[in-house]
Amino acid sequence: MADGDEARLYPNRARRGEVADSSDGGRASVSRRGLLAGSATAGAALTAGCSSGPGDGTDTGTATGSERDDDDTVVVFNTGDATVSLIDPARDEVVDTQHVGLSSSFPSNQYAPDVTTAFEDPLWLNVGRGVRAVAAGSLSEVARVETGSGSNWQELTPDGANVVVSAREPAHRNLLIDADRDSETFGEILAEIDRADEGGRGDREGPGPCDVTVHPDGAVAYVPDLFGDTLTVLRLDPFEIERQIDVPTPSGGDGGGGDTASAPWMGTVAPSGDRLIVEHQTGTESIWDTSDPASPALLTQLTPDADGLGAGALTSEVGPESRYGYVFTPGTDDVSVVDIQAGTVADRIDIGGSAFAGTWDPAREKLYVPVQTSDEVAVIDATSRELVERISVGSAPYGATAARVRPEPDGSASLLAAMAAVGLDVGEADTTYCIGNCACGHRV
């Protein structure tokens, strides 16, 4: 693997196997923009914090859960200050910012907006060396699973009963976790597959299962294997490998992963279930036919040079009608819109900075894209496929998900968020794995 590829996979350390020596003690730095914007907020929050307690609704100006008519919420994780920005998608406004002491780069968001409908329902996040669940109504931790890796991806099944996890190196595992809050085994590992013996490219000690997306039928999940150059189909019941497909090396990429590697690392299956799009570390995009969910078939591969794809394809979301895929291409500060049916790049949406992930609102009308380098969320309309709004959020936003409920106001958490925004030390925060510059000190 070339030095540039190694740096992209491990942005927070100089050499593989070492933890970065971060001068900020494991917390990402606060931007000057956030420092200036947060000064007034801190003063207001200090006043509110002295006169109100958590959950009384007086500290944010928003009503409590029982008083709101529309609780749809987009949850944005700001990796720079371990806060979450809560966005009302009806108004495209931040209604609250809370310090939660952790951050998540790739929270489960494929089915979360549909199945997270009650305060006690869990949001599943990749944090530290595992995955965690926080209650949607309080953002307090309700489950924690250590995976043996600091690079994790997780996705809920369509019914919300389970969460499927890919734990990349050094674990090289796939896990099935009970996600049902009413279950006696909630938060426990139900089954796992140790994949280390598959090996990987070069001196890799395993295939590097990277990302996971679950088919709408709930029967199978797809795992791109970064170091194995394969696409693995997991059968969820029983939990086992159904099929592995060798992914051919695309041509015309940006050279990531090595000249002979296909290096698939992220992917999203369409809501219709008949298409899957996969991002490659080579900077290319592939489109797969999943009409037979257990037997994906490669249709085409798109590249920056030949097809006009943006640079650095990382993750993606698929639109509500399954026609267009939105590929986050931070190398060119845009979102590449892929016509999945035609197999072409239909458009490139300039978002004015680097974005690595995004989420649909619960109504699947707008795509919310955290722009890490500008401390904003870009909002893309699904109908027009155009940028329609920019929302200022916390420091270095990265991951996002959505729910049908809104976390209750918490005066203490809002106060801590305001303090963090002006650079005050509010305590240690748990980091998350990022492909990009964030979460300093994170250990893979």
C-alpha positions in Angstrom: 0.0 0.0 0.0 1.4 3.4 -1.0 2.2 6.0 1.7 -0.7 8.2 0.6 -3.2 5.3 1.0 -1.8 4.5 4.4 -2.2 8.1 5.5 -5.8 8.1 4.3 -6.7 4.9 6.3 -4.8 6.1 9.4 -4.9 9.9 9.3 -4.1 10.3 13.0 -0.7 8.6 13.2 2.6 8.6 11.3 3.1 4.8 11.0 0.9 1.8 11.1 0.7 0.3 14.6 1.4 3.6 16.5 -1.0 5.9 18.3 -0.8 9.6 17.3 0.9 11.9 19.8 -1.9 14.5 19.9 -1.2 17.7 21.7 -4.8 18.2 22.5 -5.0 15.1 24.7 -7.3 13.1 22.4 -9.7 15.9 21.5 -9.9 17.5 18.1 -9.2 21.2 18.0 -11.9 23.8 17.9 -12.0 26.0 14.9 -11.7 29.8 15.1 -15.0 30.1 13.4 -16.6 28.0 16.1 -14.8 29.9 18.8 -16.2 33.3 17.6 -19.7 31.9 17.0 -19.8 30.2 20.4 -18.9 33.2 22.5 -22.4 34.6 22.5 -23.9 31.1 22.9 -21.8 30.4 26.0 -23.1 33.5 27.7 -26.7 32.6 27.0 -26.2 29.0 28.0 -24.5 30.1 31.3 -27.5 32.1 32.2 -29.9 29.3 31.2 -27.8 26.7 33.1 -28.2 28.7 36.3 -31.9 29.0 36.1 -33.1 25.7 34.6 -32.5 22.1 34.9 -32.2 19.3 32.3 -35.4 18.6 30.4 -37.5 21.6 31.4 -37.4 23.1 27.9 -36.4 26.6 29.1 -32.8 26.4 28.2 -33.2 26.1 24.4 -36.5 27.7 23.6 -37.8 24.4 22.2 -40.8 22.5 23.5 -40.6 19.2 25.3 -41.2 15.9 23.5 -44.9 15.7 24.5 -45.6 19.3 23.2 -44.0 19.0 19.8 -46.2 18.2 16.8 -43.3 17.1 14.6 -40.3 15.4 16.2 -38.4 14.4 13.1 -34.8 15.1 13.8 -31.5 14.9 12.0 -28.6 14.2 14.4 -25.2 15.5 13.4 -22.0 14.4 15.2 -19.4 17.2 15.6 -16.1 15.4 16.0 -14.2 18.6 16.8 -15.9 19.2 20.2 -17.9 15.9 20.9 -21.2 17.6 20.5 -24.4 16.8 18.5 -26.3 19.3 16.6 -30.1 18.5 16.4 -31.7 19.8 13.2 -35.4 20.2 12.6 -35.8 19.1 9.0 -39.1 21.0 8.6 -37.3 24.3 9.2 -33.7 23.3 8.5 -32.6 24.9 11.7 -30.5 23.7 14.6 -32.9 23.5 17.6 -30.3 22.3 20.1 -26.7 21.4 20.6 -25.6 19.0 23.3 -22.3 17.8 24.5 -22.4 14.0 24.8 -18.8 13.1 25.4 -18.4 11.1 22.3 -18.5 11.3 18.5 -19.5 9.0 15.7 -18.3 9.1 12.1 -20.5 6.4 10.6 -23.7 6.0 12.7 -26.3 3.5 11.6 -28.6 5.5 9.3 -30.0 3.2 6.6 -33.1 2.2 8.5 -32.7 4.2 11.7 -35.1 7.0 10.6 -37.9 4.4 10.1 -37.4 2.3 13.3 -36.4 5.0 15.8 -39.8 6.2 16.8 -39.7 6.2 20.7 -37.5 7.9 23.2 -36.1 4.5 24.4 -35.2 3.3 20.9 -31.4 3.1 20.3 -29.2 5.0 17.9 -26.2 2.8 17.1 -22.8 4.5 16.8 -19.2 3.6 16.1 -17.2 4.9 19.1 -13.8 4.0 20.5 -12.9 0.3 20.0 -16.4 -0.9 19.4 -20.1 0.1 18.9 -22.5 1.8 21.3 -26.2 2.5 21.5 -27.6 5.7 22.9 -31.3 6.2 23.7 -32.8 8.5 21.1 -34.7 10.5 23.7 -31.7 11.3 26.0 -28.6 10.4 24.1 -27.4 8.5 27.1 -25.6 5.2 26.6 -27.7 2.1 26.9 -25.4 -0.6 25.3 -21.7 -1.0 24.6 -20.0 -3.8 22.6 -16.2 -4.0 22.2 -15.2 -5.5 18.9 -11.4 -5.6 19.2 -11.0 -2.9 16.5 -11.1 0.8 16.4 -12.5 0.9 12.9 -16.1 -0.2 13.0 -19.3 0.1 10.9 -22.8 -1.0 11.9 -26.2 -1.1 10.4 -29.6 -1.9 11.7 -31.8 -4.5 10.1 -35.0 -3.1 8.5 -37.1 -4.3 11.5 -34.7 -2.8 14.0 -34.3 -6.1 15.7 -30.6 -6.6 15.1 -27.5 -4.6 14.2 -24.8 -6.0 11.9 -21.2 -4.9 12.5 -18.0 -5.0 10.4 -14.9 -4.7 12.6 -11.9 -4.1 10.4 -8.3 -4.7 11.4 -7.0 -6.0 13.7 -10.2 -7.9 14.5 -11.4 -8.8 11.0 -14.8 -9.9 12.4 -18.5 -9.6 11.5 -20.9 -9.5 14.4 -24.7 -9.8 14.9 -26.0 -7.9 17.9 -29.4 -7.9 19.5 -30.9 -4.4 19.0 -34.3 -5.0 20.5 -34.8 -2.9 23.7 -37.5 -5.3 24.9 -35.2 -8.4 24.6 -33.4 -10.0 27.5 -30.3 -10.1 25.4 -30.4 -6.5 24.2 -26.9 -5.2 23.4 -25.3 -8.7 23.4 -23.5 -10.5 20.6 -25.8 -13.1 19.1 -23.3 -14.5 16.6 -20.0 -13.7 15.1 -17.7 -14.7 12.2 -14.0 -14.5 12.6 -12.6 -13.8 9.2 -8.9 -13.4 10.0 -8.0 -16.8 8.4 -9.1 -15.4 5.0 -6.0 -13.3 4.8 -5.6 -10.2 2.8 -3.5 -8.3 0.3 0.2 -8.1 0.9 1.1 -8.5 4.6 -2.5 -7.9 5.8 -3.6 -10.4 8.4 -7.2 -10.5 7.3 -9.6 -9.3 4.6 -10.5 -6.0 6.3 -14.4 -6.1 6.3 -15.1 -2.4 5.8 -18.7 -1.0 6.1 -22.0 -3.0 5.9 -25.3 -2.4 4.2 -28.4 -4.5 4.7 -30.7 -5.5 1.9 -34.3 -4.3 2.4 -35.6 -7.9 2.6 -33.6 -8.2 5.9 -32.2 -11.6 4.8 -28.7 -10.6 3.7 -26.1 -7.9 4.2 -23.2 -6.8 1.9 -19.7 -6.2 3.2 -16.9 -4.7 1.0 -13.6 -6.2 2.0 -10.9 -3.6 1.7 -7.9 -5.9 1.9 -9.5 -9.0 0.5 -10.7 -7.3 -2.8 -14.0 -9.2 -2.3 -17.7 -8.4 -1.8 -19.0 -10.7 1.0 -22.7 -11.6 1.2 -23.7 -12.4 4.8 -26.8 -14.5 5.5 -28.3 -13.1 8.7 -30.2 -16.2 9.8 -28.3 -18.3 10.4 -25.4 -15.8 10.6 -22.9 -17.0 8.1 -21.1 -16.2 4.8 -23.5 -16.9 1.9 -21.1 -16.0 -0.9 -17.9 -14.1 -1.6 -17.3 -12.4 -5.0 -13.9 -11.4 -6.3 -14.1 -7.7 -7.3 -12.2 -6.9 -10.5 -9.7 -4.2 -10.4 -11.1 -1.0 -11.9 -9.1 1.1 -14.3 -8.8 4.9 -14.3 -8.9 5.4 -10.6 -6.7 7.6 -8.5 -4.2 4.8 -7.7 -5.4 4.1 -4.1 -5.1 0.6 -2.7 -2.3 -0.4 -5.1 -2.2 -0.9 -8.9 -3.6 -4.5 -8.7 -6.2 -3.9 -6.0 -9.9 -3.3 -6.4 -10.1 -2.2 -2.7 -13.8 -2.0 -2.2 -14.5 -0.2 1.1 -18.0 1.3 1.4 -21.4 0.5 -0.1 -25.1 1.2 -0.1 -28.0 -0.9 -1.3 -30.9 0.9 -2.9 -34.3 1.0 -1.1 -35.8 -0.9 -4.1 -33.3 -3.7 -3.3 -32.3 -4.3 -7.0 -29.1 -2.2 -7.0 -26.0 -1.8 -4.9 -23.4 0.9 -5.3 -19.9 0.4 -3.9 -17.1 2.9 -3.3 -13.5 1.8 -3.8 -10.3 3.1 -2.2 -9.1 3.5 -5.8 -11.5 6.5 -6.1 -13.9 4.6 -8.3 -17.5 3.5 -8.0 -19.1 0.2 -9.0 -22.8 -0.6 -9.6 -24.2 -4.0 -8.9 -27.4 -5.8 -9.8 -28.9 -7.3 -6.6 -32.2 -8.5 -8.1 -31.1 -11.8 -6.7 -30.0 -10.5 -3.2 -27.7 -13.4 -2.5 -25.9 -13.2 -5.9 -24.8 -9.6 -6.7 -23.6 -9.1 -10.3 -21.3 -6.3 -11.4 -22.9 -4.0 -14.0 -20.4 -1.2 -14.4 -17.5 0.8 -12.9 -17.3 4.5 -12.9 -14.0 6.5 -12.7 -13.0 10.2 -12.4 -11.2 10.3 -15.7 -13.6 8.4 -18.0 -16.9 9.2 -16.3 -16.5 12.5 -14.5 -16.8 11.1 -11.0 -15.5 13.4 -8.2 -12.3 12.5 -6.5 -11.9 10.4 -3.4 -15.2 8.5 -3.5 -15.8 7.4 0.1 -19.4 6.7 1.1 -22.8 7.1 -0.4 -26.6 7.3 0.1 -29.3 6.3 -2.4 -32.3 8.5 -3.2 -35.9 7.6 -2.2 -36.8 6.4 -5.7 -33.6 4.3 -6.0 -32.7 6.1 -9.2 -29.8 8.3 -8.0 -26.9 7.6 -5.8 -25.2 10.4 -3.9 -21.5 9.7 -3.6 -19.5 11.8 -1.2 -16.3 12.8 -3.0 -14.2 14.9 -0.6 -11.3 15.1 -2.9 -13.2 17.6 -5.1 -15.4 19.1 -2.3 -18.6 17.9 -3.9 -21.2 15.2 -4.1 -21.3 13.1 -7.2 -24.8 12.2 -8.4 -24.8 8.8 -10.0 -27.7 7.7 -12.3 -27.8 4.1 -11.0 -30.1 2.8 -13.8 -28.1 4.5 -16.7 -24.7 3.8 -15.1 -23.5 7.3 -15.5 -22.5 10.3 -13.5 -25.4 12.7 -13.8 -24.2 15.7 -11.9 -21.7 17.0 -9.4 -23.0 19.2 -6.5 -20.5 21.7 -5.2 -20.8 21.8 -1.3 -17.9 24.1 -0.7 -15.8 21.7 1.4 -15.0 18.1 2.3 -17.8 15.8 3.3 -17.4 12.1 4.1 -20.9 10.9 5.0 -24.6 12.0 5.1 -28.1 11.0 6.0 -31.7 11.3 4.7 -34.3 13.0 6.9 -37.0 10.6 8.0 -39.3 11.7 5.2 -36.5 11.0 2.7 -37.0 14.3 1.1 -33.7 15.9 1.8 -30.1 14.7 2.1 -28.1 16.2 5.0 -24.4 16.3 4.4 -22.0 17.4 7.2 -19.2 19.5 5.6 -16.3 18.9 7.9 -14.1 21.7 6.7 -16.7 24.5 7.0 -18.6 23.5 10.2 -21.8 23.4 8.2 -24.4 20.9 6.9 -25.3 21.1 3.3 -28.9 20.2 2.4 -29.7 18.6 -0.9 -33.3 18.3 -2.2 -34.1 14.9 -3.5 -36.5 16.1 -6.2 -34.3 18.8 -7.7 -31.0 17.2 -6.7 -29.8 20.7 -5.9 -28.2 22.3 -2.8 -31.0 24.2 -1.1 -29.6 25.2 2.3 -26.5 25.5 4.5 -26.8 25.1 8.2 -24.1 26.1 10.7 -23.4 23.4 13.3 -20.6 22.5 15.7 -16.9 21.9 15.1 -15.8 19.5 12.3 -19.2 17.7 11.7 -18.7 14.2 10.2 -21.4 11.6 10.8 -25.2 12.0 10.8 -28.3 9.9 11.3 -32.0 10.7 11.8 -35.0 9.7 13.9 -38.7 10.2 14.4 -38.1 11.5 17.9 -36.1 14.4 19.3 -33.8 14.2 22.3 -35.2 16.1 25.2 -33.7 19.5 26.1 -30.9 19.1 28.7 -29.6 22.3 30.2 -26.3 20.8 31.4 -25.5 19.2 28.1 -26.3 22.4 26.3 -24.1 24.4 28.7 -21.2 22.0 28.2 -21.6 22.3 24.4 -21.4 26.1 24.6 -18.3 25.9 26.8 -16.7 23.4 24.4 -17.5 25.8 21.5 -15.4 28.5 23.0 -12.5 26.2 23.6 -13.0 25.4 27.3 -12.0 22.0 28.6 -15.2 20.1 29.5 -13.5 16.7 30.0 -12.4 13.7 28.0 -14.3 12.7 25.0 -14.4 9.3 23.3 -13.2 9.4 19.7 -14.4 7.7 16.5 -12.6 6.4 13.5 -12.5 8.8 10.6 -11.2 8.6 7.1 -10.1 12.2 7.1 -8.7 14.6 9.7 -10.7 14.2 13.0 -10.8 12.4 16.3 -7.1 12.9 17.0 -5.6 10.1 19.0 -8.0 7.4 17.9 -6.5 3.9 18.0 -7.3 1.4 15.4 
